[in-house]
Amino acid sequence: QVQLVESGGGLVQPGGSLRLSCAASGSILRFNSMGWYRQAPGKQRELVAGITNGGITNYVDSVKGRFTIFRDNAKNTVYLQMNSLKPEDTAVYYCNGFTLIGVPHDYWGQGTQVTVSS
């Protein structure tokens, strides 16, 4: 059983930056894709950014040009670099890994709070 542990959240002023990390307890190569989701109070969880094993990335329109997802396979870690943060980016951010090994299923981290406020 692989565990995903997020870190790097916190309070930041509008226009600031944060880098989230998602460390896996095993190889992230087992995941066909990994991603960052977020959930704001009263809203549904949404995919913010995803990256495949081949390095193909995708982003929700609202973060394009501001967020970057990247992975370090040697460290079994996926990152989300967030720049030019806005108050509407405030949410709990969750790391996700999707695997086709065995029965296709998702792994989730426990979440990390990001608050953008002056």
N, C-alpha and C positions, 0 to 999 in steps of 0.2 A: 504494500500500500504506500503510495507516494503522498507526501504531504507538501503543501504549498504554504509558504509563510511570507506575508507581505511586510514591508517596512518602508519608512520614509515619509509617511503622512505628517500633517501638522497644520499649523496656522500660518498663513502667508498673506501679505497685503496684495491688493490688485496690482497686476503687472509683474508680480514676482514669479519665482520658479521653484519647483520641487522636482525631485527625482524619486520615483517609487521603485522599489526592488521586490522581486518575487523569487525567493530561493526555494528550489525543490530539494526534497530529501534524497532523490535519485536522479537518474539521467533525464534531462528534458527531451532527449531525442525520442523517448517513448511517446511523446505527444505529437500528433499530426499538426496541431496548431495550438498556440497559446494566445491569450488575450487579456486585456484589462476591461472590466465592466465597472459601471458605477451606478449607485442608486441614491437619489436625493429623497428627502422626506416627502412622502405622498406621491412619489413617482415610481414608475416601473424601472427595473434594472435595465440598463442599456449597454450595448457594446461600444466601447470608446475606441479601442484599437486592437488589431489582431496581427499575428505574424505566423506564417507557416514554417514548417521545417526547412523549406527551400528559401526562406527569407522574404517571401512576398508579404507585403503589409497592406492593411486597409484601415481607414479611419472614418469615424462619424464626421459628417460635414462640419459640425460646430467646433471641432478641434484641429482640423486640417491647417497645416502651417504653423501650429503652435505646439503640438505634442508629437513626440517621436517614440516609437516602440522599437526596441532592439534586444537582442539576446546574446548571451555569452555561454555557449555550450560547454566550455571547459569548466565554468563556474556553476553550471546548472541554474542559471539565473536569467530572468527576463526583466527588463527595465521599462519604465515609462518616464521619459523626460518631458516635463510640463513647463512651458514657458508662457509668458504673457497671460498669466492666470486671471480669470474673471470670477466675480462672485457666483455666477451661474455654474461654475465648475465645482462648487461645494457639494460634496457627496461622500459616501463611503465607497472606496474603490476596492474592487475584488479582482484577484488574479484567477485565471481559469486555464485549465489544460484539458484538451480533448484528445482522447486516444481511441484508435480503432483496434488496439490489442485486446483480444478476447471480445467481450461484449462492448460495443461502443459506449463510452460514457465520459462524463465530465468530472474533473477534480476542481475543487474550489478552495481558496484560502479563506481566512477568517475575516478579512477586510481591514482596511486602514482608512482613518478619517482624514479627509482633506477639507480645510475650511479656508475660504478666500474672503477676507474681510479687512476693512481698515479700522 
